[in-house]
Amino acid sequence: MGRLVHFEIHVDDMDRAKKFYGEVFDWKFEDWTAYAGMPYFGAVTGDEGEMGINGALMQRQGASPEANQSVNGFVCTMGVEDYDLTEQKILSHGGKVALPKYALPGMAWQGYYIDTEGNIIGIHQPDVNAK
């Protein structure tokens, strides 16, 4: 079975992206540039004993995504404890709404946003009362 073990978010402006993901999701970063041979920062997304995976921000090697284009890669969705607070952080740190908050009835609140680098990300707050 091919289980997801790592992700990479392609970015145009590394400092801007580190600030966005660090301040919105409290990620920590480790400089792996020497290993990768390009600007590449490992993203520690939570405690080792917590469910989830770590990944990285890497320097984009091609054109940035165009506005209003369809997704042509993976969309990472982050689990959050407080959907509305996280949305406020995303918007106040330069993100934009791609698909507003909606209920997954009996399961969770879900929505999608555009980060500072033009990538689509999701947020997901479990809530059995969502409707």
Stockholm file with secondary structure:
# STOCKHOLM 1.0

chainA/1-131         MGRLVHFEIHVDDMDRAKKFYGEVFDWKFEDWTAYAGMPYFGAVTGDEGEMGINGALMQRQGASPEANQSVNGFVCTMGVEDYDLTEQKILSHGGKVALPKYALPGMAWQGYYIDTEGNIIGIHQPDVNAK
#=GR chainA/1-131 SS CCCCCCEEEEESCHHHHHHHHHHHHCCEEEECHHHHTSSEEEEECSCTTSSSCCEEEEECCSCCCCTTCCCCSCCEEEECSCHHHHHHHHHHTTCEEEEEEEEETTTEEEEEEECTTSCEEEEEEECTTCC
#=GC SS_cons         CCCCCCEEEEESCHHHHHHHHHHHHCCEEEECHHHHTSSEEEEECSCTTSSSCCEEEEECCSCCCCTTCCCCSCCEEEECSCHHHHHHHHHHTTCEEEEEEEEETTTEEEEEEECTTSCEEEEEEECTTCC
//
